[in-house]
Amino acid sequence: MAVADVFKLMKESDVKFVDLRFTDTRGKEQHVTVPANMFGQDKFDEGHAFDGSSIAGWKGIQASDMLLMPDPDSIRLDPFSDEVTMNIQCDVVEPADGKGYDPIAVQSATVMMQTASQRCEARRATNDLKTYSELEACELAAERAFAKAINLQRMDAFEVYAADMQALAAERDANAVTVRQVKFRADKIRSEFLADCDCKPRTGRRWNNVYAGDSSNYPSGYGTDLGMGQGNHAMGPGPLNF
């Protein structure tokens, strides 16, 4: 149906409300209702903004803006509403690029990062990575790939974080800092990065339950004797909500 025909039907049927419907990542139908006089051409051109953090399985509050794009071919009058209401199905898209939101892509990127990090640890265990600097470079490569896969907006902030973590590893190699000092400074570097990119883990779990279900908690230690393994990294070992 043409968009013009949608508005023609609304006028002929004296529609009072428009119910924007969409399916969340868990298969449950959700909806947002707006007064008919607030539903114009702009909804089809620009979409209807909604807060993705208010619905389980979507985004964290740090990057929660999403758009509903109505499908004019899906309209129907709701036979059960007290007031005349038109229902319309919507696609959910990212406001930044207009592409569909794909939580599976985040999960896939997370699994890839986890696997890469485990390979780093295995290489360290077999003495293939002989220094803390080599191990840190390996871990950061895994995190950088994750950041790019999820289209992290502040890659500049990530590169500052990576440089600081790499420098800290070099100090550890030179025995210029203690494990306790490494832990403290790594926490600070991590916190500064998360503040700069306006992102943070939604939970303290190893796997973010929004994307991968409940699993074990983050390790209380830091993964390696360096004191700054994936458990203390901004990106790992679970995904972030950007």
GROMACS elastic network, one bead per residue, 0.5 to 0.9 nm:
[ bonds ]
;  ai    aj funct       b0    kb
    1     4     6  0.82650   500
    1     5     6  0.64233   500
    1     6     6  0.71512   500
    1    71     6  0.89735   500
    1    72     6  0.56987   500
    1    74     6  0.83079   500
    1    75     6  0.86220   500
    2     5     6  0.52541   500
    2     6     6  0.67175   500
    2    72     6  0.66457   500
    2    73     6  0.77160   500
    3     6     6  0.51030   500
    3     7     6  0.68312   500
    3     8     6  0.88166   500
    3    41     6  0.78920   500
    3    44     6  0.78659   500
    3    72     6  0.59920   500
    3    73     6  0.87499   500
    4     7     6  0.54271   500
    4     8     6  0.63062   500
    4     9     6  0.88054   500
    4    41     6  0.87432   500
    5     9     6  0.61015   500
    5    10     6  0.85245   500
    5    72     6  0.86964   500
    6     9     6  0.52466   500
    6    10     6  0.62907   500
    6    11     6  0.87909   500
    6    72     6  0.67066   500
    6    73     6  0.88693   500
    6    75     6  0.77007   500
    7    11     6  0.62239   500
    7    12     6  0.86149   500
    7    40     6  0.81148   500
    7    41     6  0.87557   500
    8    11     6  0.52312   500
    8    12     6  0.61706   500
    8    13     6  0.85543   500
    9    12     6  0.50811   500
    9    13     6  0.59127   500
    9    14     6  0.81850   500
    9    15     6  0.81867   500
   10    13     6  0.53169   500
   10    14     6  0.57902   500
   10    16     6  0.83014   500
   10    36     6  0.80142   500
   10    85     6  0.89848   500
   10    86     6  0.76116   500
   11    14     6  0.50492   500
   11    15     6  0.65805   500
   12    15     6  0.79554   500
   13    16     6  0.89805   500
   13    77     6  0.87356   500
   13    84     6  0.76121   500
   14    84     6  0.69856   500
   14    85     6  0.89794   500
   15    18     6  0.75609   500
   15    35     6  0.88880   500
   15    36     6  0.63759   500
   15    77     6  0.85103   500
   15    83     6  0.78835   500
   15    85     6  0.56105   500
   15    86     6  0.65797   500
   16    34     6  0.89031   500
   16    35     6  0.60802   500
   16    36     6  0.50457   500
   16    37     6  0.77241   500
   16    83     6  0.64094   500
   16    84     6  0.54493   500
   16    85     6  0.59299   500
   16    86     6  0.81465   500
   17    33     6  0.66784   500
   17    34     6  0.57460   500
   17    37     6  0.81026   500
   17    38     6  0.88787   500
   17    39     6  0.85742   500
   17    83     6  0.74122   500
   17    84     6  0.66363   500
   17    86     6  0.64084   500
   17    87     6  0.86648   500
   18    32     6  0.83752   500
   18    33     6  0.56777   500
   18    34     6  0.54159   500
   18    35     6  0.62043   500
   18    36     6  0.56573   500
   18    38     6  0.88853   500
   18    39     6  0.71929   500
   18    84     6  0.88114   500
   18    85     6  0.55645   500
   18    87     6  0.59284   500
   18    88     6  0.73943   500
   19    31     6  0.64123   500
   19    32     6  0.57812   500
   19    34     6  0.64949   500
   19    35     6  0.87782   500
   19    78     6  0.89648   500
   19    85     6  0.68355   500
   19    86     6  0.60470   500
   19    88     6  0.62265   500
   19    89     6  0.84605   500
   20    30     6  0.84278   500
   20    31     6  0.53583   500
   20    32     6  0.50957   500
   20    33     6  0.60033   500
   20    34     6  0.78337   500
   20    48     6  0.87565   500
   20    68     6  0.77587   500
   20    69     6  0.89571   500
   20    70     6  0.71779   500
   20    86     6  0.86314   500
   20    87     6  0.62485   500
   20    88     6  0.53076   500
   20    89     6  0.60613   500
   20    90     6  0.64541   500
   21    29     6  0.68576   500
   21    30     6  0.57663   500
   21    32     6  0.65555   500
   21    33     6  0.85261   500
   21    68     6  0.86000   500
   21    70     6  0.84980   500
   21    87     6  0.70155   500
   21    88     6  0.59763   500
   21    90     6  0.58073   500
   21    91     6  0.88015   500
   22    28     6  0.84290   500
   22    29     6  0.56520   500
   22    30     6  0.54075   500
   22    31     6  0.61677   500
   22    32     6  0.87974   500
   22    68     6  0.79385   500
   22    88     6  0.86663   500
   22    89     6  0.57709   500
   22    90     6  0.52999   500
   22    91     6  0.66815   500
   22    92     6  0.74003   500
   23    26     6  0.77943   500
   23    27     6  0.56723   500
   23    28     6  0.54497   500
   23    30     6  0.58058   500
   23    31     6  0.84259   500
   23    89     6  0.87915   500
   23    90     6  0.84767   500
   23    91     6  0.85838   500
   23    92     6  0.87071   500
   24    27     6  0.54402   500
   24    28     6  0.54884   500
   24    29     6  0.62376   500
   24    30     6  0.66527   500
   24    55     6  0.77786   500
   24    56     6  0.81147   500
   24    57     6  0.73728   500
   24    58     6  0.76853   500
   24    92     6  0.89820   500
   25    28     6  0.74951   500
   25    56     6  0.82591   500
   25    57     6  0.59233   500
   25    58     6  0.70397   500
   25   102     6  0.88473   500
   25   103     6  0.76999   500
   26    29     6  0.89040   500
   26    56     6  0.83577   500
   26    57     6  0.69960   500
   30    55     6  0.86310   500
   31    89     6  0.89981   500
   32    50     6  0.84415   500
   33    87     6  0.89982   500
   34    37     6  0.83194   500
   34    38     6  0.64998   500
   34    39     6  0.70038   500
   35    38     6  0.53838   500
   35    39     6  0.68465   500
   36    39     6  0.52146   500
   36    40     6  0.81545   500
   36    85     6  0.84431   500
   36    86     6  0.87365   500
   37    40     6  0.73562   500
   39    42     6  0.77228   500
   39    43     6  0.64161   500
   40    43     6  0.58000   500
   40    44     6  0.77106   500
   41    44     6  0.55484   500
   41    45     6  0.64044   500
   41    46     6  0.85571   500
   42    46     6  0.54013   500
   42    47     6  0.67535   500
   42    48     6  0.83694   500
   43    46     6  0.55240   500
   43    48     6  0.56148   500
   43    68     6  0.82913   500
   43    69     6  0.70207   500
   43    70     6  0.70927   500
   44    47     6  0.55921   500
   44    48     6  0.83004   500
   44    69     6  0.62009   500
   44    70     6  0.59768   500
   44    71     6  0.79772   500
   44    72     6  0.83426   500
   45    69     6  0.80968   500
   46    49     6  0.88381   500
   46    67     6  0.82365   500
   46    68     6  0.88792   500
   46    69     6  0.75730   500
   47    67     6  0.55449   500
   47    68     6  0.52580   500
   47    70     6  0.71184   500
   47    93     6  0.88367   500
   47    95     6  0.88485   500
   48    66     6  0.82904   500
   48    67     6  0.53125   500
   48    69     6  0.66363   500
   48    70     6  0.82975   500
   49    65     6  0.67007   500
   49    66     6  0.56722   500
   49    68     6  0.63183   500
   49    95     6  0.83930   500
   50    54     6  0.88212   500
   50    64     6  0.81152   500
   50    65     6  0.60864   500
   50    66     6  0.55515   500
   50    67     6  0.60745   500
   50    68     6  0.73573   500
   51    54     6  0.58641   500
   51    55     6  0.78763   500
   51    59     6  0.85190   500
   51    61     6  0.80998   500
   51    64     6  0.54145   500
   51    65     6  0.52438   500
   51    66     6  0.63595   500
   51    67     6  0.86553   500
   52    55     6  0.57693   500
   52    56     6  0.82915   500
   52    57     6  0.86766   500
   52    58     6  0.55539   500
   52    59     6  0.53321   500
   52    60     6  0.74058   500
   52    61     6  0.77081   500
   52    63     6  0.82682   500
   52    65     6  0.60063   500
   52    66     6  0.60200   500
   52    67     6  0.89016   500
   53    56     6  0.71181   500
   53    57     6  0.82805   500
   53    58     6  0.60784   500
   53    60     6  0.50027   500
   53    61     6  0.51776   500
   53    62     6  0.85082   500
   53    63     6  0.81246   500
   53    64     6  0.52118   500
   53    65     6  0.81355   500
   54    58     6  0.80752   500
   54    59     6  0.82911   500
   54    60     6  0.85920   500
   54    61     6  0.82472   500
   54    64     6  0.83732   500
   55    58     6  0.60643   500
   55    59     6  0.79912   500
   56    59     6  0.80661   500
   56   210     6  0.72365   500
   57   103     6  0.83481   500
   57   209     6  0.85733   500
   57   210     6  0.50129   500
   57   211     6  0.69246   500
   58    64     6  0.79968   500
   58   101     6  0.88725   500
   58   103     6  0.75962   500
   58   210     6  0.73800   500
   58   211     6  0.87103   500
   59    62     6  0.79586   500
   59    63     6  0.65313   500
   59    64     6  0.52332   500
   59    65     6  0.83755   500
   59    66     6  0.89591   500
   59   210     6  0.85518   500
   59   241     6  0.62197   500
   59   242     6  0.77433   500
   60    63     6  0.59584   500
   60    64     6  0.56906   500
   60   199     6  0.85691   500
   60   200     6  0.85869   500
   60   201     6  0.85065   500
   60   202     6  0.65322   500
   60   240     6  0.86812   500
   60   241     6  0.54290   500
   60   242     6  0.74034   500
   61    65     6  0.83758   500
   61   199     6  0.89727   500
   61   202     6  0.88453   500
   61   241     6  0.83007   500
   62    65     6  0.88804   500
   62   198     6  0.62760   500
   62   199     6  0.57508   500
   62   200     6  0.76452   500
   62   241     6  0.71360   500
   62   242     6  0.66672   500
   63    66     6  0.86537   500
   63   198     6  0.82024   500
   63   199     6  0.76598   500
   63   241     6  0.70559   500
   63   242     6  0.55064   500
   64   241     6  0.89143   500
   64   242     6  0.84871   500
   65    94     6  0.77913   500
   65    95     6  0.71514   500
   66    92     6  0.69899   500
   66    93     6  0.61997   500
   66    94     6  0.54068   500
   66    95     6  0.57615   500
   66    96     6  0.89276   500
   66   101     6  0.85479   500
   67    91     6  0.81262   500
   67    92     6  0.56930   500
   67    93     6  0.53036   500
   67    94     6  0.62997   500
   67    95     6  0.59938   500
   67    98     6  0.83972   500
   68    89     6  0.89710   500
   68    90     6  0.55470   500
   68    91     6  0.56419   500
   68    93     6  0.65206   500
   69    89     6  0.83949   500
   69    90     6  0.50512   500
   69    91     6  0.50731   500
   69    92     6  0.63503   500
   69    93     6  0.72725   500
   70    73     6  0.89057   500
   70    74     6  0.83103   500
   70    75     6  0.89707   500
   70    88     6  0.63804   500
   70    89     6  0.59100   500
   70    91     6  0.65170   500
   71    74     6  0.56501   500
   71    75     6  0.75073   500
   71    88     6  0.66263   500
   71    89     6  0.57787   500
   71    90     6  0.55701   500
   71    91     6  0.73561   500
   72    75     6  0.59558   500
   72    88     6  0.71331   500
   72    89     6  0.81056   500
   72    90     6  0.89313   500
   73    88     6  0.83026   500
   73    89     6  0.86105   500
   74    87     6  0.79263   500
   74    88     6  0.54927   500
   74    89     6  0.57027   500
   74    90     6  0.84940   500
   75    86     6  0.66396   500
   75    87     6  0.55379   500
   75    89     6  0.70360   500
   76    79     6  0.89732   500
   76    85     6  0.86394   500
   76    86     6  0.56960   500
   76    87     6  0.53698   500
   76    88     6  0.67038   500
   77    84     6  0.73692   500
   77    85     6  0.58951   500
   77    87     6  0.59972   500
   77    88     6  0.88436   500
   78    81     6  0.59715   500
   78    84     6  0.71833   500
   78    85     6  0.55139   500
   78    86     6  0.58079   500
   78    87     6  0.61987   500
   79    82     6  0.86189   500
   79    84     6  0.81875   500
   79    85     6  0.81885   500
   80    83     6  0.87860   500
   80    84     6  0.89549   500
   80    85     6  0.88238   500
   81    84     6  0.63815   500
   81    85     6  0.63967   500
   82    85     6  0.82778   500
   91   100     6  0.74463   500
   92    98     6  0.89787   500
   92    99     6  0.84158   500
   92   100     6  0.58967   500
   92   101     6  0.63672   500
   93    96     6  0.87667   500
   93    97     6  0.81173   500
   93    98     6  0.54106   500
   93    99     6  0.52063   500
   93   101     6  0.53693   500
   94    97     6  0.59304   500
   94    98     6  0.51052   500
   94    99     6  0.54786   500
   94   100     6  0.60669   500
   94   101     6  0.58928   500
   95    98     6  0.54291   500
   95    99     6  0.78737   500
   96    99     6  0.81146   500
   97   100     6  0.88012   500
   98   101     6  0.89569   500
   99   102     6  0.87892   500
  101   105     6  0.89300   500
  102   105     6  0.55529   500
  102   106     6  0.72141   500
  103   106     6  0.51378   500
  103   107     6  0.63882   500
  103   108     6  0.86783   500
  103   211     6  0.70098   500
  104   108     6  0.60192   500
  104   109     6  0.84894   500
  104   211     6  0.77939   500
  105   108     6  0.50606   500
  105   109     6  0.61143   500
  105   110     6  0.85276   500
  105   149     6  0.79212   500
  105   150     6  0.73837   500
  106   109     6  0.51301   500
  106   110     6  0.61341   500
  106   111     6  0.87124   500
  106   146     6  0.84954   500
  106   149     6  0.77267   500
  106   150     6  0.61446   500
  106   211     6  0.77708   500
  106   239     6  0.73998   500
  106   240     6  0.88809   500
  107   110     6  0.50123   500
  107   111     6  0.62528   500
  107   112     6  0.86641   500
  107   211     6  0.60667   500
  107   212     6  0.69468   500
  107   239     6  0.75918   500
  108   111     6  0.51898   500
  108   112     6  0.62785   500
  108   113     6  0.86756   500
  109   112     6  0.51010   500
  109   113     6  0.62102   500
  109   114     6  0.86565   500
  109   145     6  0.80576   500
  109   146     6  0.55442   500
  109   147     6  0.85964   500
  109   149     6  0.62014   500
  109   150     6  0.72291   500
  109   239     6  0.83953   500
  110   113     6  0.50450   500
  110   114     6  0.61265   500
  110   115     6  0.85828   500
  110   146     6  0.66655   500
  110   207     6  0.89221   500
  110   236     6  0.84051   500
  110   237     6  0.79853   500
  110   238     6  0.66762   500
  110   239     6  0.57328   500
  111   114     6  0.50379   500
  111   115     6  0.61407   500
  111   116     6  0.85601   500
  111   238     6  0.88045   500
  112   115     6  0.51520   500
  112   116     6  0.61208   500
  112   117     6  0.85577   500
  112   142     6  0.79526   500
  112   145     6  0.86693   500
  112   146     6  0.76662   500
  113   116     6  0.50657   500
  113   117     6  0.60458   500
  113   118     6  0.85550   500
  113   139     6  0.88158   500
  113   141     6  0.89805   500
  113   142     6  0.51916   500
  113   143     6  0.63939   500
  113   144     6  0.89838   500
  113   145     6  0.73889   500
  113   146     6  0.60554   500
  113   235     6  0.87771   500
  113   236     6  0.78570   500
  113   237     6  0.77370   500
  113   238     6  0.88250   500
  114   117     6  0.51267   500
  114   118     6  0.62011   500
  114   119     6  0.86873   500
  114   142     6  0.79680   500
  114   230     6  0.89233   500
  114   236     6  0.76131   500
  114   237     6  0.62034   500
  114   238     6  0.78877   500
  115   118     6  0.51251   500
  115   119     6  0.63113   500
  115   120     6  0.87538   500
  115   142     6  0.86645   500
  116   119     6  0.50901   500
  116   120     6  0.63732   500
  116   121     6  0.88765   500
  116   138     6  0.82364   500
  116   139     6  0.76410   500
  116   141     6  0.85117   500
  116   142     6  0.56800   500
  116   143     6  0.89105   500
  117   121     6  0.64235   500
  117   122     6  0.86825   500
  117   138     6  0.75409   500
  117   139     6  0.56911   500
  117   140     6  0.88485   500
  117   141     6  0.89386   500
  117   142     6  0.62685   500
  117   143     6  0.84843   500
  117   229     6  0.89961   500
  117   230     6  0.72542   500
  117   236     6  0.87105   500
  117   237     6  0.81693   500
  118   121     6  0.50748   500
  118   122     6  0.61598   500
  118   123     6  0.86000   500
  119   123     6  0.60769   500
  119   124     6  0.84987   500
  119   138     6  0.88293   500
  120   123     6  0.51277   500
  120   124     6  0.62180   500
  120   125     6  0.86604   500
  120   129     6  0.78955   500
  120   135     6  0.64865   500
  120   136     6  0.87602   500
  120   138     6  0.58931   500
  120   139     6  0.64697   500
  120   142     6  0.89147   500
  121   125     6  0.61571   500
  121   126     6  0.87404   500
  121   129     6  0.87393   500
  121   135     6  0.76741   500
  121   139     6  0.86848   500
  121   223     6  0.85683   500
  121   224     6  0.80633   500
  121   229     6  0.88021   500
  122   126     6  0.63269   500
  122   127     6  0.86021   500
  122   128     6  0.84952   500
  123   126     6  0.52058   500
  123   127     6  0.61561   500
  123   129     6  0.56648   500
  123   130     6  0.87967   500
  123   135     6  0.83539   500
  124   128     6  0.57445   500
  124   130     6  0.66680   500
  124   131     6  0.83344   500
  124   132     6  0.89326   500
  124   134     6  0.87946   500
  124   135     6  0.67371   500
  125   128     6  0.75467   500
  125   129     6  0.80207   500
  126   129     6  0.77051   500
  126   130     6  0.89455   500
  127   130     6  0.53415   500
  127   131     6  0.87571   500
  129   132     6  0.78695   500
  129   133     6  0.86703   500
  129   134     6  0.56384   500
  129   135     6  0.59015   500
  129   138     6  0.87264   500
  130   133     6  0.84813   500
  130   134     6  0.67792   500
  130   135     6  0.77221   500
  131   134     6  0.52495   500
  131   135     6  0.64249   500
  131   136     6  0.86311   500
  131   169     6  0.85870   500
  131   170     6  0.86090   500
  131   173     6  0.65457   500
  132   135     6  0.50495   500
  132   136     6  0.59841   500
  132   137     6  0.85258   500
  132   166     6  0.88880   500
  132   169     6  0.54759   500
  132   170     6  0.69590   500
  132   172     6  0.68978   500
  132   173     6  0.59534   500
  132   226     6  0.64192   500
  133   136     6  0.50533   500
  133   137     6  0.61160   500
  133   138     6  0.86063   500
  133   166     6  0.63319   500
  133   167     6  0.80732   500
  133   168     6  0.84352   500
  133   170     6  0.54445   500
  133   171     6  0.88074   500
  133   172     6  0.82099   500
  133   173     6  0.69943   500
  134   137     6  0.51580   500
  134   138     6  0.62984   500
  134   139     6  0.87566   500
  134   166     6  0.89754   500
  134   169     6  0.85741   500
  135   138     6  0.51131   500
  135   139     6  0.62637   500
  135   140     6  0.86197   500
  135   169     6  0.85558   500
  135   229     6  0.87445   500
  136   139     6  0.50511   500
  136   140     6  0.60127   500
  136   141     6  0.84851   500
  136   165     6  0.74858   500
  136   166     6  0.62030   500
  136   169     6  0.65689   500
  136   228     6  0.83809   500
  136   229     6  0.78656   500
  137   140     6  0.51219   500
  137   141     6  0.61127   500
  137   142     6  0.87725   500
  137   162     6  0.86120   500
  137   166     6  0.67816   500
  138   141     6  0.52048   500
  138   142     6  0.66188   500
  138   143     6  0.89563   500
  139   142     6  0.52426   500
  139   143     6  0.64537   500
  139   144     6  0.87304   500
  139   229     6  0.77800   500
  139   230     6  0.72185   500
  139   233     6  0.87500   500
  140   144     6  0.59317   500
  140   145     6  0.84939   500
  140   162     6  0.65217   500
  140   165     6  0.85428   500
  140   166     6  0.83665   500
  140   233     6  0.87399   500
  140   235     6  0.89411   500
  141   144     6  0.50585   500
  141   145     6  0.62096   500
  141   146     6  0.86517   500
  142   145     6  0.53128   500
  142   146     6  0.64079   500
  142   147     6  0.88247   500
  142   235     6  0.89704   500
  143   146     6  0.50259   500
  143   147     6  0.61700   500
  143   148     6  0.86910   500
  143   233     6  0.85484   500
  143   234     6  0.83918   500
  143   235     6  0.57579   500
  143   236     6  0.73182   500
  144   147     6  0.50436   500
  144   148     6  0.62419   500
  144   149     6  0.85333   500
  144   155     6  0.86537   500
  144   158     6  0.78193   500
  144   159     6  0.85082   500
  144   162     6  0.85976   500
  144   235     6  0.86362   500
  145   148     6  0.52450   500
  145   149     6  0.60759   500
  145   150     6  0.87787   500
  146   149     6  0.50304   500
  146   150     6  0.63535   500
  146   151     6  0.85713   500
  146   152     6  0.86920   500
  146   235     6  0.78213   500
  146   239     6  0.86652   500
  147   150     6  0.54825   500
  147   151     6  0.61878   500
  147   152     6  0.52343   500
  147   153     6  0.87715   500
  147   155     6  0.75195   500
  147   158     6  0.81833   500
  147   235     6  0.79095   500
  148   152     6  0.60017   500
  148   153     6  0.89029   500
  148   155     6  0.79469   500
  149   152     6  0.77999   500
  150   153     6  0.89737   500
  150   242     6  0.80451   500
  151   154     6  0.88454   500
  151   155     6  0.86290   500
  151   242     6  0.86644   500
  152   155     6  0.60857   500
  152   158     6  0.87621   500
  152   197     6  0.83960   500
  152   242     6  0.67516   500
  153   156     6  0.84604   500
  153   197     6  0.76327   500
  153   242     6  0.82209   500
  154   157     6  0.53293   500
  154   158     6  0.66046   500
  154   159     6  0.89519   500
  154   196     6  0.79190   500
  154   197     6  0.54838   500
  154   198     6  0.87822   500
  155   159     6  0.62084   500
  155   160     6  0.86972   500
  155   197     6  0.82716   500
  156   159     6  0.52164   500
  156   160     6  0.64775   500
  156   161     6  0.87443   500
  156   197     6  0.88777   500
  157   160     6  0.52087   500
  157   161     6  0.62816   500
  157   162     6  0.86644   500
  157   193     6  0.61934   500
  157   194     6  0.86606   500
  157   196     6  0.62189   500
  157   197     6  0.62341   500
  158   162     6  0.60545   500
  158   163     6  0.85930   500
  158   193     6  0.67028   500
  158   194     6  0.89428   500
  158   196     6  0.87916   500
  158   197     6  0.78194   500
  159   163     6  0.60741   500
  159   164     6  0.85441   500
  160   163     6  0.51937   500
  160   164     6  0.62463   500
  160   165     6  0.86646   500
  160   193     6  0.78759   500
  161   164     6  0.52113   500
  161   165     6  0.61941   500
  161   166     6  0.85885   500
  161   189     6  0.63828   500
  161   190     6  0.70795   500
  161   192     6  0.80050   500
  161   193     6  0.58216   500
  161   234     6  0.87686   500
  162   165     6  0.51449   500
  162   166     6  0.60411   500
  162   167     6  0.85325   500
  163   166     6  0.50864   500
  163   167     6  0.61073   500
  163   168     6  0.85864   500
  164   167     6  0.51096   500
  164   168     6  0.61966   500
  164   169     6  0.87145   500
  164   186     6  0.86466   500
  164   189     6  0.69667   500
  165   168     6  0.50441   500
  165   169     6  0.62992   500
  165   170     6  0.87681   500
  165   185     6  0.89329   500
  165   186     6  0.68790   500
  165   189     6  0.72296   500
  165   190     6  0.86637   500
  165   228     6  0.86679   500
  165   233     6  0.89898   500
  166   169     6  0.50991   500
  166   170     6  0.63861   500
  166   171     6  0.88255   500
  167   170     6  0.50570   500
  167   171     6  0.63992   500
  167   172     6  0.87509   500
  168   171     6  0.50814   500
  168   172     6  0.63446   500
  168   173     6  0.87687   500
  168   177     6  0.84632   500
  168   182     6  0.71125   500
  168   185     6  0.80341   500
  168   186     6  0.77798   500
  169   173     6  0.62998   500
  169   174     6  0.87363   500
  169   182     6  0.83250   500
  169   226     6  0.76387   500
  169   228     6  0.84498   500
  170   173     6  0.50082   500
  170   174     6  0.63616   500
  170   175     6  0.87068   500
  170   176     6  0.87331   500
  171   174     6  0.50273   500
  171   175     6  0.62174   500
  171   176     6  0.51725   500
  171   177     6  0.62155   500
  171   182     6  0.89333   500
  172   176     6  0.59528   500
  172   177     6  0.56442   500
  172   178     6  0.73033   500
  172   179     6  0.80021   500
  172   182     6  0.75492   500
  172   226     6  0.71891   500
  173   176     6  0.76247   500
  173   177     6  0.87946   500
  173   226     6  0.89203   500
  174   177     6  0.79643   500
  175   178     6  0.71242   500
  177   180     6  0.80883   500
  177   181     6  0.59239   500
  177   182     6  0.64851   500
  178   181     6  0.50772   500
  178   182     6  0.61690   500
  178   183     6  0.86183   500
  179   183     6  0.61685   500
  179   184     6  0.86890   500
  179   225     6  0.77397   500
  179   226     6  0.67054   500
  179   227     6  0.57321   500
  179   228     6  0.87530   500
  180   183     6  0.51324   500
  180   184     6  0.63204   500
  180   185     6  0.86931   500
  180   227     6  0.77782   500
  181   184     6  0.51289   500
  181   185     6  0.60813   500
  181   186     6  0.83495   500
  182   185     6  0.52368   500
  182   186     6  0.58062   500
  182   187     6  0.83923   500
  182   226     6  0.77298   500
  182   227     6  0.63169   500
  182   228     6  0.70529   500
  183   186     6  0.52205   500
  183   187     6  0.61551   500
  183   188     6  0.86833   500
  183   222     6  0.81564   500
  183   226     6  0.87962   500
  183   227     6  0.57888   500
  183   228     6  0.64192   500
  183   232     6  0.80839   500
  184   187     6  0.52799   500
  184   188     6  0.64070   500
  184   189     6  0.88533   500
  185   189     6  0.61439   500
  185   190     6  0.84952   500
  186   189     6  0.50552   500
  186   190     6  0.60260   500
  186   191     6  0.84995   500
  186   227     6  0.85701   500
  186   228     6  0.65865   500
  186   232     6  0.70798   500
  186   233     6  0.78856   500
  187   190     6  0.51385   500
  187   191     6  0.60998   500
  187   192     6  0.86165   500
  187   228     6  0.87834   500
  187   232     6  0.68995   500
  187   233     6  0.83181   500
  187   234     6  0.89389   500
  188   191     6  0.51294   500
  188   192     6  0.61492   500
  188   193     6  0.86200   500
  189   192     6  0.52332   500
  189   193     6  0.62609   500
  189   194     6  0.87380   500
  189   234     6  0.87504   500
  190   193     6  0.52224   500
  190   194     6  0.62773   500
  190   195     6  0.86699   500
  190   232     6  0.76808   500
  190   233     6  0.65544   500
  190   234     6  0.53289   500
  191   194     6  0.51846   500
  191   195     6  0.61805   500
  191   196     6  0.85871   500
  191   200     6  0.87982   500
  191   234     6  0.78331   500
  192   195     6  0.51208   500
  192   196     6  0.60791   500
  192   197     6  0.86854   500
  193   197     6  0.61544   500
  193   198     6  0.82446   500
  193   199     6  0.85315   500
  193   234     6  0.75360   500
  194   197     6  0.53478   500
  194   198     6  0.57498   500
  194   199     6  0.52079   500
  194   200     6  0.56811   500
  194   201     6  0.89845   500
  194   234     6  0.70625   500
  195   199     6  0.66499   500
  195   200     6  0.79232   500
  196   199     6  0.79644   500
  197   200     6  0.86134   500
  197   242     6  0.83528   500
  198   242     6  0.77684   500
  199   240     6  0.69963   500
  199   241     6  0.62446   500
  199   242     6  0.55112   500
  200   203     6  0.87366   500
  200   234     6  0.80165   500
  200   235     6  0.89904   500
  200   240     6  0.58467   500
  200   241     6  0.63854   500
  200   242     6  0.76792   500
  201   204     6  0.69392   500
  201   205     6  0.86799   500
  201   208     6  0.76631   500
  201   234     6  0.84452   500
  201   235     6  0.85464   500
  201   238     6  0.77619   500
  201   239     6  0.69008   500
  201   241     6  0.62189   500
  202   205     6  0.86853   500
  202   208     6  0.71051   500
  202   209     6  0.88699   500
  202   210     6  0.85875   500
  202   239     6  0.88954   500
  202   240     6  0.70086   500
  202   241     6  0.68160   500
  203   206     6  0.85713   500
  203   207     6  0.86092   500
  203   208     6  0.62473   500
  203   209     6  0.77729   500
  204   207     6  0.84617   500
  204   208     6  0.77453   500
  204   217     6  0.66887   500
  204   218     6  0.62696   500
  204   238     6  0.87763   500
  205   208     6  0.57647   500
  205   209     6  0.74920   500
  205   214     6  0.76661   500
  205   215     6  0.69824   500
  205   216     6  0.64430   500
  205   218     6  0.52260   500
  205   219     6  0.89496   500
  205   237     6  0.89490   500
  205   238     6  0.72272   500
  206   209     6  0.88376   500
  206   214     6  0.85029   500
  206   215     6  0.65030   500
  206   216     6  0.57087   500
  206   217     6  0.50117   500
  206   219     6  0.77187   500
  206   231     6  0.83164   500
  206   236     6  0.80479   500
  206   237     6  0.59781   500
  206   238     6  0.52013   500
  206   239     6  0.86775   500
  207   210     6  0.85104   500
  207   211     6  0.76395   500
  207   212     6  0.59681   500
  207   213     6  0.69488   500
  207   214     6  0.66463   500
  207   215     6  0.58864   500
  207   216     6  0.73155   500
  207   217     6  0.78462   500
  207   218     6  0.82846   500
  207   237     6  0.73423   500
  207   239     6  0.70992   500
  208   211     6  0.57792   500
  208   212     6  0.60283   500
  208   213     6  0.68336   500
  208   214     6  0.72235   500
  208   215     6  0.82372   500
  208   238     6  0.58651   500
  208   239     6  0.62807   500
  208   240     6  0.78772   500
  209   212     6  0.52600   500
  209   215     6  0.76373   500
  210   213     6  0.64004   500
  210   214     6  0.85403   500
  211   239     6  0.82030   500
  212   215     6  0.81167   500
  214   217     6  0.88417   500
  216   219     6  0.82965   500
  217   220     6  0.83415   500
  218   221     6  0.85478   500
  218   231     6  0.63495   500
  218   237     6  0.78291   500
  218   238     6  0.85350   500
  219   222     6  0.68126   500
  219   223     6  0.74660   500
  219   231     6  0.61737   500
  220   223     6  0.87962   500
  220   231     6  0.79151   500
  221   224     6  0.81564   500
  221   227     6  0.75958   500
  221   228     6  0.88248   500
  221   229     6  0.86990   500
  221   231     6  0.72301   500
  221   232     6  0.84008   500
  222   225     6  0.76905   500
  222   226     6  0.79272   500
  222   227     6  0.50984   500
  222   228     6  0.53080   500
  222   229     6  0.50402   500
  222   230     6  0.68801   500
  222   231     6  0.51246   500
  222   232     6  0.57830   500
  222   233     6  0.88831   500
  223   226     6  0.80752   500
  223   227     6  0.68893   500
  223   228     6  0.69213   500
  223   230     6  0.64035   500
  223   231     6  0.61534   500
  223   232     6  0.81298   500
  224   227     6  0.56380   500
  224   228     6  0.67116   500
  224   229     6  0.54379   500
  224   230     6  0.86418   500
  225   228     6  0.78517   500
  225   229     6  0.82716   500
  226   229     6  0.70066   500
  227   232     6  0.80750   500
  228   231     6  0.72175   500
  228   232     6  0.54003   500
  228   233     6  0.69720   500
  229   232     6  0.57455   500
  229   233     6  0.65745   500
  229   236     6  0.88862   500
  230   234     6  0.80501   500
  230   235     6  0.77285   500
  230   236     6  0.51807   500
  230   237     6  0.55021   500
  231   234     6  0.83967   500
  231   235     6  0.89719   500
  231   236     6  0.61812   500
  231   237     6  0.59798   500
  231   238     6  0.88481   500
  232   235     6  0.86665   500
  232   236     6  0.73760   500
  232   237     6  0.84667   500
  233   236     6  0.53468   500
  233   237     6  0.74501   500
  234   237     6  0.84104   500
  234   240     6  0.83777   500
  235   238     6  0.68242   500
  235   239     6  0.64653   500
  235   240     6  0.66641   500
  236   239     6  0.65128   500
  236   240     6  0.82111   500
